[in-house]
Amino acid sequence: MKQDAYNTLLLERQKEHKYKKSQSATLHVQSLISNGVLRIPAAYDPALLKEVKEKIENLLQDDQITENTVDRLGNTIWKKVVNPLLYANKDIMDIALGDLIEQISTGYLDCIPALTSANFRRSYINPGAPYGNQNYHMDRNSRKFLKFFIYLNDVGPAGGPFKYILGSHKQDTNPKWKNEEYNWPKHFIEEEYGRERVYVATGSVGDLIVADTTGFHCGDPPRRRERIMLTFNYMIHKETEEFQHLKIKRHLYDSIPKNKKPLLDFLEVI
């Protein structure tokens, strides 16, 4: 998406919904502007996330609503729930639409954005080469957006942590070759940018990781322990690809408070 088109959509969003930036999110937003990524320790109650994890694990056991990503050797790399918000409960929606996520995304995107994508995923141990988005890549969903990651188990260096190249979200600092490929090998990107700019987001249950994933990032392959995680995208417009559009059931949509409804503007209610 070209900058002019993005700016037009931003103005439309600003006119559609009045908004006020939260002072409590200022430091988080400033960190994102500078670095493109941040980790907020203990953002959520581990007891709540334990219940959410049990819900997600039950969903992942149902082959009718999940799909696997398999590498060239037939190994399952990860498993995810297809159209996950159809199976979400109140606890999951409270996280997805919570004040913390809303305040950070509003401050960073300069409007009230909306939830556009969600992912309930288990990543399996992969002792081999990184596969797919386990390599460095830049998301092209929008000119600027935020992705929120919530680990449902502790993630150490060998547990498949999220990795990010600090500052690589800044359009004027990216090299011309960035669009030649989608996936880039670890050694190339880390040597090109410098290893001192590699941010490794290890974390505990309850931590929130936020990133503008238009910058270079990847999920490291879990080497010793599987990783289970929730992911939510916030944008100022709908996802550009039809297959990415989310659905939500009417009864769940109707249960959402009125002041949170703008965060669901881009979902299909069924």
Disulfide bonds with the S-S distance in Angstrom:
none
